[in-house]
Amino acid sequence: MMTQLETAAIKYEVPPHILVMEDDLNVAKGLEMVLSDDGFKVNLAGTGELAMEAFRKQRFDLLVADLRLPDIDGMEVIRRVRTQKPETEVIVITGYGTAATAVEAMKLGVSDFLPKPFTDDQIKIAISNALKAHEEKPWVEDGVRKPETEEERIIQKREVIQVMNRTWEDQTFWRDLMEKGSVALTEYRLSNEAKAAITSGDLKWINENVGELTQKQLMFIYKRLEREAW
């Protein structure tokens, strides 16, 4: 029986098209080989300009984006893609990531944020999750996402509460969330906005979208804001 990873691309009638924006040729070629072997259609771009040129010529389901490039800052490319091609999912891969960078990326709608070095399984799982989200998104013709359903809002509220409870009960999780940001939240069904709110300590968003929480549940948020203040 095939595993989830082994069937990642096989289930699609048309293989998903992935653009890898990476200036390190060894990393780029390695990703191309791994993803092509899994049945994905892969293009490479060694600069931000080449990536934008590729987007002007064809459609991509997913952008795997390094942040440190020889010309344009990778985050700027992501901003343009999210504005011009909002239906395209984005995964960040970087050897220079910080919690602040991860939060900024999540606010832009990035599906996942992988620090280098990562394993083949890690990138495959991230891509599988991103493409699943891409498949499930109710996009309309102009690329604008329809409003969330009430059921989605209820699920997200429940998930945020579970995360906040865990920050108080599990010190290892607390430390991972403080140091790794959204990477520590991959097992939860959270929107990018929710991940960004938790990892950045956005108390306003939490109050508006989740409701009033207890002092224990909010302790992580207070500590996050305290750290940012310093």
C-alpha positions as CSV (number, residue, x, y, z in Angstrom):
1,M,0.0,0.0,0.0
2,M,1.3,3.5,-0.9
3,T,1.8,6.1,1.8
4,Q,0.4,9.6,1.7
5,L,3.7,10.9,0.5
6,E,4.0,8.4,-2.3
7,T,0.6,9.3,-3.7
8,A,1.0,13.0,-3.3
9,A,1.0,13.8,-7.0
10,I,-0.5,10.6,-8.5
11,K,-4.1,11.5,-7.4
12,Y,-4.2,14.5,-9.7
13,E,-5.5,14.1,-13.3
14,V,-3.2,17.0,-14.2
15,P,0.1,17.1,-12.3
16,P,0.3,20.3,-10.1
17,H,2.8,22.8,-11.5
18,I,5.4,24.0,-9.0
19,L,7.8,26.9,-9.4
20,V,11.0,26.6,-7.2
21,M,12.5,30.1,-6.6
22,E,16.0,29.2,-5.3
23,D,19.4,30.7,-6.2
24,D,21.4,27.8,-4.8
25,L,21.6,25.5,-7.8
26,N,22.3,22.4,-5.7
27,V,19.2,23.0,-3.6
28,A,17.1,23.8,-6.6
29,K,18.2,20.8,-8.6
30,G,17.7,18.6,-5.6
31,L,14.1,19.8,-5.2
32,E,13.5,19.4,-8.9
33,M,14.6,15.8,-8.8
34,V,12.6,14.9,-5.6
35,L,9.4,16.6,-6.9
36,S,9.7,15.4,-10.5
37,D,10.1,11.8,-9.2
38,D,6.8,12.3,-7.3
39,G,5.0,13.3,-10.6
40,F,4.9,17.1,-10.2
41,K,5.7,19.4,-13.0
42,V,8.6,21.6,-11.8
43,N,10.2,24.8,-13.1
44,L,13.2,26.6,-11.6
45,A,13.9,30.3,-11.2
46,G,17.3,31.4,-9.8
47,T,16.2,35.1,-9.2
48,G,13.2,37.0,-8.2
49,E,12.9,38.6,-11.7
50,L,13.0,35.2,-13.4
51,A,10.3,34.0,-11.0
52,M,8.0,37.0,-11.9
53,E,8.8,36.5,-15.6
54,A,7.7,32.8,-15.2
55,F,4.4,33.9,-13.6
56,R,3.7,36.3,-16.4
57,K,4.1,33.4,-18.9
58,Q,2.2,30.6,-17.2
59,R,0.1,29.5,-14.3
60,F,1.6,27.8,-11.2
61,D,-0.3,26.0,-8.4
62,L,2.5,26.4,-5.9
63,L,5.6,28.6,-5.4
64,V,8.4,27.2,-3.3
65,A,10.3,30.4,-2.4
66,D,13.7,31.1,-0.9
67,L,13.9,34.5,0.7
68,R,17.5,35.5,0.1
69,L,18.0,36.1,-3.6
70,P,20.7,37.9,-5.7
71,D,18.2,40.6,-6.9
72,I,14.8,41.1,-5.4
73,D,14.0,40.2,-1.7
74,G,12.1,36.9,-1.7
75,M,9.4,38.4,0.5
76,E,8.8,41.1,-2.1
77,V,8.2,38.5,-4.7
78,I,5.8,36.7,-2.4
79,R,3.9,40.0,-1.9
80,R,3.6,40.4,-5.7
81,V,2.4,36.8,-6.2
82,R,-0.1,37.0,-3.4
83,T,-1.5,40.2,-5.0
84,Q,-1.4,39.2,-8.6
85,K,-1.9,35.4,-8.4
86,P,-3.8,34.9,-5.1
87,E,-4.9,31.4,-6.1
88,T,-1.2,30.3,-6.0
89,E,-0.1,28.6,-2.8
90,V,3.3,29.6,-1.3
91,I,5.8,27.7,0.8
92,V,8.9,29.5,2.2
93,I,12.3,27.8,2.5
94,T,15.1,29.7,4.1
95,G,18.3,29.4,6.0
96,Y,17.9,32.9,7.5
97,G,14.4,32.8,8.9
98,T,13.4,34.5,12.1
99,A,10.1,34.4,14.1
100,A,9.3,37.9,12.8
101,T,10.0,36.8,9.2
102,A,7.7,33.8,9.7
103,V,4.9,36.0,11.1
104,E,5.2,38.4,8.1
105,A,5.1,35.5,5.7
106,M,2.0,34.0,7.3
107,K,0.3,37.3,7.2
108,L,0.9,37.3,3.5
109,G,-0.9,33.9,3.2
110,V,2.1,31.6,3.0
111,S,1.1,28.0,3.6
112,D,4.3,26.9,5.4
113,F,7.6,28.2,6.5
114,L,10.5,25.6,6.4
115,P,13.9,26.5,7.9
116,K,16.9,25.0,6.0
117,P,18.1,22.3,6.1
118,F,14.9,20.3,5.8
119,T,14.3,16.7,4.8
120,D,12.6,15.3,1.7
121,D,9.7,14.2,3.8
122,Q,9.3,17.6,5.4
123,I,9.1,19.4,2.0
124,K,6.8,16.7,0.6
125,I,4.4,17.0,3.5
126,A,4.4,20.8,3.3
127,I,3.6,20.6,-0.4
128,S,0.9,18.0,0.1
129,N,-0.8,20.2,2.7
130,A,-0.5,23.3,0.5
131,L,-1.9,21.6,-2.5
132,K,-4.7,20.2,-0.5
133,A,-5.6,23.7,0.8
134,H,-5.3,24.9,-2.8
135,E,-7.8,22.2,-4.0
136,E,-10.3,23.0,-1.2
137,K,-10.3,26.8,-1.5
138,P,-13.6,28.1,-3.0
139,W,-12.0,30.4,-5.5
140,V,-14.2,32.4,-7.8
141,E,-13.2,33.4,-11.3
142,D,-11.3,36.6,-10.4
143,G,-9.2,34.8,-7.8
144,V,-11.0,36.2,-4.8
145,R,-11.7,33.8,-2.0
146,K,-15.3,33.5,-0.8
147,P,-16.0,34.3,2.9
148,E,-15.4,31.5,5.4
149,T,-18.4,29.4,6.4
150,E,-19.7,29.5,10.0
151,E,-18.4,25.9,10.4
152,E,-14.9,27.0,9.4
153,R,-15.1,29.9,11.9
154,I,-16.2,27.5,14.7
155,I,-13.4,25.0,13.9
156,Q,-10.8,27.8,13.9
157,K,-12.0,29.2,17.2
158,R,-11.8,25.7,18.7
159,E,-8.3,25.2,17.4
160,V,-7.0,28.5,18.7
161,I,-8.4,27.7,22.1
162,Q,-6.7,24.3,22.0
163,V,-3.4,26.0,21.1
164,M,-3.7,28.6,23.9
165,N,-4.5,25.9,26.5
166,R,-1.5,23.9,25.3
167,T,0.8,26.9,25.8
168,W,0.0,26.8,29.5
169,E,0.1,23.0,29.9
170,D,3.1,22.1,27.7
171,Q,6.4,24.0,28.3
172,T,8.1,22.3,25.3
173,F,5.3,23.5,23.0
174,W,5.5,27.0,24.6
175,R,9.3,27.1,23.8
176,D,8.8,25.8,20.3
177,L,6.1,28.3,19.5
178,M,8.2,31.1,20.9
179,E,11.3,30.1,19.0
180,K,9.9,28.6,15.8
181,G,6.7,30.5,15.3
182,S,4.1,29.0,12.9
183,V,6.2,25.9,12.3
184,A,5.0,24.7,15.7
185,L,1.4,25.0,14.6
186,T,1.4,22.6,11.6
187,E,-0.8,20.0,13.3
188,Y,-3.6,22.5,13.9
189,R,-6.3,23.5,11.4
190,L,-5.6,27.2,11.5
191,S,-5.9,29.9,8.8
192,N,-2.7,31.9,8.0
193,E,-4.3,34.9,9.8
194,A,-4.8,32.8,13.0
195,K,-1.3,31.5,12.9
196,A,0.1,35.0,12.4
197,A,-2.1,36.3,15.3
198,I,-0.9,33.6,17.7
199,T,2.8,33.9,16.8
200,S,2.9,37.7,16.8
201,G,0.7,38.1,19.9
202,D,-2.1,39.9,18.1
203,L,-4.5,40.2,21.0
204,K,-7.0,42.4,19.0
205,W,-7.5,39.6,16.4
206,I,-7.9,37.0,19.0
207,N,-10.5,39.0,21.0
208,E,-12.4,39.7,17.8
209,N,-12.3,36.2,16.3
210,V,-12.1,33.9,19.3
211,G,-13.5,35.8,22.2
212,E,-12.4,36.4,25.8
213,L,-9.8,34.0,27.1
214,T,-8.6,33.3,30.6
215,Q,-5.4,34.8,32.0
216,K,-3.7,31.4,31.8
217,Q,-4.7,31.0,28.1
218,L,-3.4,34.5,27.3
219,M,0.0,34.2,29.2
220,F,1.8,33.2,26.0
221,I,0.4,36.3,24.2
222,Y,1.5,38.6,27.0
223,K,5.0,37.1,27.0
224,R,5.2,37.4,23.2
225,L,4.2,41.1,23.4
226,E,6.7,41.6,26.3
227,R,9.5,40.1,24.2
228,E,8.6,42.3,21.2
229,A,8.7,45.4,23.4
230,W,12.3,44.6,24.3
